[in-house]
Structures are given as C-alpha cells and as structure tokens.
C-alpha cells in the first residue's frame, strides 16, 4: 500500500513544471523532445514504489537529462514523505531510497535555479 499522498498543489506544480519544460523545448525547435517530456506525466505523478519498469526507466532518463524537472519531482516526493497521512507513523521507503533529508525543501525553493513557482504553488 502506498504512503501518504503529496498535497494536491504539489502535484499540480510538478505538472506545470513538466508542461513548461515541454513548451520551452517546442519554442526552441525541439518538438520531438517536447513530445517525450509530454509523455512522462504518469511516471512523475505515481508513487515511486508503484512505477512500472518503463516508468522507472523514464524517471531515470529525466534524472540524467532534465535537472529542473527531476528536482520538481524530488520536491513532490519530499513533501509526500513529510506530510502526515494514513501511514505517517511508518518510515516512508521512497523517501529513504531518495537518500535526502526531508525538509531541505525550503533551501531548494530558495535556489536561484529552481523552476519558476506557479500561482498554485505560492498560495
């Protein structure tokens, strides 16, 4: 059974980053790469322990080639690990596998190279 769900605004913000990356690629004449990013939605939104083999490969490719999108996914996962939910008393294995302490989230959001915050993420 999956762990707690991330806040809805976190998944919406991640999806906005994904769409923004795809739009930027299209503007720069890289339509094929934009289409590839467009097809990553479910791999980014599902819990890591629920990913299929293809979705894990997709996430690994994002990690290797698209830093801003991967960091947005990490932020969503850190929020999922830190938000109390039905399993809040248990250790969240996905966050443990990420190997990062929970709220370094504030430091990440202050990073000058972090993705643009959306209206839904700032409210």
RAGIGI-V635383 format. One record per residue. N is the residue number from 1. PHI is phi in whole degrees, 0 to 359 (NA if undefined). Layout:
N	PHI
N	PHI
This chain:
1	NA
2	292
3	284
4	297
5	277
6	288
7	302
8	303
9	294
10	290
11	290
12	294
13	295
14	299
15	295
16	294
17	297
18	302
19	295
20	295
21	297
22	297
23	296
24	297
25	295
26	297
27	299
28	270
29	77
30	247
31	298
32	294
33	293
34	297
35	295
36	296
37	296
38	302
39	276
40	264
41	308
42	289
43	296
44	282
45	272
46	286
47	292
48	305
49	286
50	257
51	287
52	285
53	299
54	297
55	292
56	296
57	296
58	299
59	296
60	296
61	293
62	297
63	301
64	284
65	241
66	221
67	304
68	299
69	291
70	293
71	295
72	296
73	295
74	300
75	298
76	301
77	292
78	295
79	293
80	298
81	289
82	265
83	273
84	299
85	202
86	302
87	246
88	297
89	281
90	265
91	284
92	277
93	295
94	296
95	295
96	297
97	295
98	293
99	72
100	241
101	294
102	304
103	283
104	270
105	301
106	297
107	297
108	297
109	290
110	275
111	298
112	295
113	261
114	290
115	301
116	303
117	283
118	269
119	299
120	291
121	278
122	266
123	264
